[in-house]
């Protein structure tokens, strides 16, 4: 429990402090307007912290670059140039899409030709449209075509289905979302109607197959999105099993941020003469993200430092990452008690609870989202001003994906990483 050292605040029945006035300023060891954690402190503690998780703390410190000389991307195509159905072109135009992103420009022509493909590009580069547009076009031309899209998390599956519905609006194409946290029976009924697209996570898709509701030989198109993440999460056996059930004659598309050995071996086994489209990243992390570290002397002080940070007006929309589901739930509860508009997202919540948390965060009803790494990849949430690594990530790659939730597009963002001296 935190120390009750807040002034002028009375606990209310709803768990907040001071009624509608919101959280109060902490008046303990951290002085107002004074940051006790200096760059010199960070350098001094880097070696000690480096051994904890094999991460070099100095990698978490980088100033955002305001201006940089880059080579302008000149797409070879416009969306209007692609050989796709006019209804699909009109849908794309309604969304004010004129020029494709690099991964879309490189991948769509080959997918339209029926080629197997490996697409290597970071999150937020338009990978979803790169495979949805040509697969929707195939379904329009050949109504019996079926596609299955496998992703690592429920949230990414929901996001892809929302994109599908936008592109395919009014085209009489059906999709089914097959994810955990939702009752199986309705998904089973919907899948048995042979929808054009099944979008889901490997575990729930396997459940539907095992119960004879989903017949994989009916699906001649397969997409694996965020392949590296699915392998990191331990889905390799499920994926190999699911792919082995697909018809031999099929189109297979793999998309990933990286192509490590496990993903490469999987791709080479199940893809036929694939073409690789790789979009290089000019920097290891977003140049729009200002990165720094904060040292904490104890668990109690760590919460108070976070409290003070979230009171600052520039922290309009923050995601706080923790390693465990229990830790995320506990911190979200603590912040709610302190009067913050906070919610949590982690694997122990039902899909309805996770969706409500994300919807509230997107709409601005929730200003602080406390999350595990389930929210670190694929989610595109507009206007995130800060990412706070309350717990260190397991790997530097996880760090990159976490901070990629802010500073998206041309916007700037900030990332702060707590370094626990009491754990050293």
N, C-alpha and C positions, 0 to 999 in steps of 0.2 A: 504493500500500500504506500501511497505517496504521503509526504508530510503535509499536514493541513496548515500551510504557512501563507495562505491567501488572505488578503485584508478586504473587509467590506463585502464579503461574499457569504450568502446563506444558501445552504443546500436546499434544493427544491424537490418536490415530489417526482419530477421527471428525470432527476439525476443530474441536472445542470447546476450551475452556480450563478447566483445573482439574477435569476429569472431571465428575461429576454436580453439582458445586457451582455450575455455571453461570457467567455472565459476571462479570468482576471490575470493581471500581471503577477508573475512570481517575484517575491521580494527577498529571496534567499541569496545564495552565494554568487549567482551570476548577475553582475551589475547591469543596469539598464544602459544600452548604448555602448557597452564595452565587451568586445570579443576577446576572451582570455586565451584563445587558441591561435597562435601565430604561425606563420609560415616556417619560422625557425623551429618551433615545437614539432611541426610535421616532419621536417628533415631529421631532427634529432631522434624521433621515434620510429622512423621508417625501417631501420634494420631490425629493431626488436619485433615490430609487427609483421615483418615480411615472412618470418618463419611460421606464423600462426596458420595461414592457409595457403602459403606459397605465393602470395601476392605482394607486389612491390607497391607500398602505399603511395609513392611518388607518382604512380600512374593515375591516381585519382585526382590529381591536381593539374588543371589546365585551364587557361583563360580562353573564353570564346574569341574567335577571330571575326572581327567586324567586316573586313574586306580581304578578299583573297583572289589571286589571279587563277582562273580556272578555264579550261578549254570548254567552250560552249558546245552543248549537244545539239546537233542538227539531225533530226529524225529523217529517215529515208522515206517514210510514209506519213500520210494523214489517215485518220480513221476512215474518211470518205474514200480513200484509195483501196482499202482492203476489199477482197472479193467475198463479201458477206451479204446476207439478206437485207433488203431495203428496210424492213421493219426493225431489224437490229441496228442498222445505221441511224434510223430516226431516233431510236431509244438512246443511242450514244450521244447524238446531237442534242437531245433534250437535257442531258446532263452537262452540256457545255464542254464536252470533250472534243478537242480538235486534233491535237498532236499527241501521239503516244509517248509514254516514258521509254527510256532505253530498253528495259526488259520487255515491254510490250512491243516495241518496234522490232526487236530482234526475234522474239518468240512467236508472235501471232502468225506471220506468214508460213513458218514451218509447221505449226500445229494445224493450220488450215489445210496443208498438203498431206496430213495424216502421219507425219513423222513422230517417232518417239523423241522425247526431249528432256534434257537436264538443264534447268535454269538456276544459275547461281547469282543471287542478288540479295542485298540486305532487306530487312523489313521496312515497309513504308515506301517501296519503290514501284508499287503497282502490280505485284505478281498476281493478285487475285483476278484482275481484269485480263491479264495476259493469258490465263487458261479458261476463264469463263466465256469470254467473247467467242473464241473459235468453237468451244464445245456447245454453246447455245446455238451457234450457226449450224453445226452438224445436226443437232436435234430438230431444228426447223426444216432442214433439207430432208432428213430421214427420221420421221417421228418414232420409229422403233428403237432408235439409238438410246442407250442408257449409260450414264456416267456415275461413278462413285468417287467421292472426294474424301480423303482421310487426312485429319489434322490432329495435332497433339492435345488441344484444349477445347473445352466446351465453348469458351468465349470466342475463339477464332472460328469455330464452326458456325456459331450464330452470326458472326460478322459476315462470313462468306455467303450464308443463305440470304441475308439482307441484301447483299450486293447482287446476288442472283435475281431476287425478286425485282430489284430496280431495273436491271437490264432486260429481264424477260417479261415485264409488265404487259398484259394484254395479248400474250403470244400463246396461251393455252399450253404452257409447259408446267409440269408439276415437280415439286421438290419435297423431300422429307428430311427433317433434322433428326439424326439418331445419336443422342448423347446421353450420358449418365445424369442422375439427378432429376430425371423426368420419368413418369410411369411408363413401363415398357409396353403395356397393352396397346395404347393409342399408336405408338410408333410402329408396332407390329402390324396393326390394321392398315396403316398408311403405306407401309412398305409392300404389303401384299397386293396393293393396287398398281404395282410396277411403275413408280414415278420415273420421270426422265432423269432426275438427279437425286442421289442419296449423299448427304453431307454429314459426316460424323466422326467420332473418335474411335480408335481401334477396338477398345474394350466393348463398347455398346454394339458396334457392328458385329463383332464376334458373337456376342450374346444372341443377336437376331439370326445369325447363320446357324448357330448350334441348335436353335429352336425351330429351324426349318422355315423361318419367315422370309429370310433374304436369300435369294438364289444367285450366287456370284456368277455363274455361267451366263446370266442374262446381261451382264455389264461388260461391254466391250471397250469401255474407256475408264481409265483410272488415273487419279491425281493424288500424289503424295505431297502435301505442302508442309513446310518446316520439317523436312526429313531429319535434319540433324537434331532437332529438339525431340522428335519422337524417339529417336534412338537413345538420346540422353535419358529419357524418361523410362527406358526399359521396355519399349514396345517392339523390339526387334523380332521376337518369336511370333507375336500376333501378326505383324506386318508380313513376315515371310509366309505364314500360313494363309493369310487372306489373299495374297498375290498368287499363291499356288492354286487357288480355287478359280481364278479368272480364266476365261477362254484363251486358248493359245493365240488366236488372232485378235489382237486388241491394240489400242493406242495407249501408251503409258507415259505419264508426265511426272517428273520429279522436280520439286522446287526446294531450295535450301539456301541458307545464308553462307554455308561453307560445305565443302565436299571432303570430309575426313574419310579415313580408310573404311569405316563401317558403312557409311552412306554410299561410298564409291563401289564397294563390293556388292551391296544390295542392288544398286542401279545396273551394274554390269551383268548381274545374273538375270534380271527380269526385263530389261529394256532390250529392244532389238535395233541395232545400228542407230543409236541415238545421236542426235546433234546436241552440242553443248553451247549454251548461250551464257556467257559470264560477264556480269556487269561489275567492273572494278570499282572499289571504294577508294576515294582519294585520301581518306583519313581513317584511322582505327575507330575513332568516335566522332560524333557529330561536331562539326566546327562551330555550330550554333549554341553549344552547351558549355556554360561556365562551370568548371568542376573544382571542388575544394573538399577538404576534410575538416572534421571537428573531433577533438579529443574529449573523452568522457572519463572522469576519475572513478565513478561508481555508478551502479545501476540507478540509484535514486537521483543523482545529479543528471544522468542521461535523460530521464523523463522531463526534468525541469528545463533542461536546455532545449529539448524538442518543443516543449510548451511555449517557451519564449520565442522560438523561431516562428511557430505557427501564428503567433499574435501579430507578427509584422504584416503590414498591409500588402507587401509584394507577394506574400505567399497566398495567392488567390485560389490556386487549384493544385493540390499536392498529392503525390503518390508516395507512400512510405512502404518500403520493402523489408520484409523479415524472412528468415529461413524456414520457420515452422508455422503450421496451421494454428497451433496452440498460442504461439507468440503473437501472431497477427490478431487473433480473436481477443486476446487479453489486452493488447495495446489499444485496439479500437474501443473496447469497453472503457478503458482508462480515459481516453480522450473524450468520449461522450460524457463521462462523469464530470470532466473538467469543463464542459460546456461547448466543446467543438462539434461542428456538424461533420461527424465522422462515420464511416461505415467500413466493413471488412469484406474481402473476397478471398476465399481459400477453398481447398478441396473438400472440406467437411460440410460445406453449405449445400443446400439443394439448388438446383438450377434456377428455380424461381427466386430464391434469396440472392444468388449471384447476379441475376439479371436486374433485380430491383436496385442492388447496390451500384451497378454500372450505369443504369438509367438515371439514378439520382445524381451520380457524379457528372455524367454528361450534361444533365439539365441544370447543374449548378445548385441543386438542393443539398448536395453533399460537397463539401470543399476539401475534405481529407479522405483519401481512400487508402486503407491499410491492407497490404496484399502480400501474398507469397509470390514466388516466381511464376505462378499460373498466369499472372497479368503482365509478365515481362516481355512476351513475344506476340507479335501479330496484331495486338489491339491498337486501333487508331482512335485516340480520344483527343478531341480538339481542345487547345487552350491550356494544357498542363504546364504550369509555370515552374514547378519544382519536383524533382525526384530526390527522395531522401533514403539512403541506404542505412536503415537503422541497424540492420545486421549486415556484415560483410557478405558479398556474394561468394558462391563456391568457386567460381572461376572468373577470369577476366572477361571471357566471352559473355558470361551471364551479366557482368557489370555493364558491358556495352549494350546489351539488349534492355536492361533496366533503364538506363539513362536515355535510351532511344525513345522513351515515351514522352519526352519533352524536347523542345528545340526542333520540332518537325517542320518540314518545308522551309520557308524563309523566316520562321519565327525563332526567337531566341529562348533559351531556357537555362535552368540552373540545376546542378546535381551536387548534393552534399553527402559525404560518407562518414559515418561515425566510426572512430577508432577507439576501441575500449581498452584503456590502460589497465583496468582492473582484470582483464583477461590475459595480459601479456605475461 
